[in-house]
Amino acid sequence: QVQLVESGGGRVQPGGSLRLSCAASGFTFSTYAMSWYRQAPGKERELVALSRKTGGTTYADSVKGRFTISRDNAKNTVYLQMNSLKPEDTAVYSCNARTWDLRLYDYWGQGTQVTVSS
């Protein structure tokens, strides 16, 4: 059974930092692209950061230079280090695992709330 379990969310003041973790199980982690998405109230879900199985990364323009995605294939875990947080980063952050093998395999975690407020 596939599971993606996020942790590390919480409330932080503007300018602060948080580190999100997503522990994966039930699939071959190293063969999947791993991503973090976020959805703020009243807004569409957006891609925050992507870690390809080959090691390349992609970031949303709004988080470039502040957020870093990393993965540990030995621990089946993907991380999102978030620095210099802004109130507009407030959202539910969700972990996604995706790959193609004759068909799309697409899995989501339950999400973790990040609130940036003074």
C-alpha positions in Angstrom: 0.0 0.0 0.0 1.4 3.4 -1.0 1.8 6.0 1.7 3.1 9.5 1.7 3.2 11.0 5.2 4.1 14.7 5.5 5.4 16.3 8.7 7.1 19.5 9.8 4.3 22.0 9.2 3.4 24.6 11.7 3.2 28.3 12.5 6.2 30.6 12.0 6.8 34.3 12.0 7.7 36.1 8.7 11.4 35.6 7.9 11.5 32.3 9.8 12.2 28.8 8.5 10.6 25.4 8.4 11.6 22.0 7.1 8.9 19.7 5.7 9.5 16.0 5.4 7.6 13.4 3.4 8.2 9.8 4.2 7.2 7.4 1.4 6.4 3.7 1.4 4.9 1.1 -0.8 6.7 1.9 -4.1 10.2 2.2 -5.5 11.0 5.7 -4.3 14.1 6.2 -6.4 12.2 5.7 -9.7 9.6 8.5 -8.9 9.7 12.2 -9.4 8.9 13.8 -6.0 7.2 17.1 -5.7 5.8 19.6 -3.2 2.6 21.4 -4.0 0.7 23.9 -2.0 -2.8 25.2 -1.9 -3.9 28.4 -0.2 -7.5 29.2 0.7 -9.5 30.2 -2.3 -6.6 29.5 -4.7 -5.6 26.7 -7.0 -3.0 24.1 -6.1 0.4 25.1 -7.4 3.7 23.3 -7.9 6.3 24.6 -5.4 9.3 22.3 -6.1 10.1 19.2 -8.1 12.9 16.7 -7.6 13.4 14.4 -10.7 14.5 10.9 -10.3 17.6 11.9 -12.2 18.4 14.5 -9.6 17.4 17.7 -11.4 15.2 20.2 -9.6 12.6 22.8 -10.6 11.1 25.6 -8.5 8.2 28.0 -8.7 9.5 31.5 -9.3 7.9 32.7 -6.1 10.1 30.4 -4.0 13.4 30.4 -5.9 16.3 31.3 -3.7 14.3 30.6 -0.5 13.1 27.0 -0.7 15.3 23.9 -1.4 13.9 20.5 -2.2 16.1 17.4 -1.5 15.6 13.7 -1.4 17.2 10.8 0.4 16.6 7.6 -1.6 18.0 5.5 1.1 15.4 6.8 3.6 12.6 7.1 1.0 12.1 10.7 2.1 11.8 14.0 0.4 12.4 17.3 2.1 11.4 20.9 1.6 13.6 23.4 3.4 11.8 26.8 3.5 13.7 29.9 4.5 12.7 33.6 4.6 9.1 32.6 4.8 6.5 35.2 3.9 2.8 35.4 4.8 1.9 34.5 1.2 3.6 31.1 1.7 0.7 30.2 4.0 -0.9 27.1 2.6 -1.5 23.4 2.9 1.7 21.7 1.5 1.3 18.3 0.0 3.8 15.7 -1.2 3.4 14.1 -4.6 5.0 11.0 -6.2 4.7 10.5 -9.9 6.1 8.3 -12.6 5.2 6.8 -16.0 5.5 3.0 -16.6 3.0 2.2 -19.4 0.6 4.4 -17.4 0.7 7.3 -15.0 1.3 6.4 -11.3 0.4 9.5 -9.2 0.2 9.5 -5.4 -0.5 12.2 -2.9 0.0 12.8 0.8 -2.6 14.2 3.1 -0.9 17.6 3.4 0.5 19.7 6.2 -0.5 23.2 7.2 2.1 26.0 7.0 1.1 29.3 8.5 3.3 32.4 8.3 2.0 35.1 10.5 3.2 37.5 13.1 
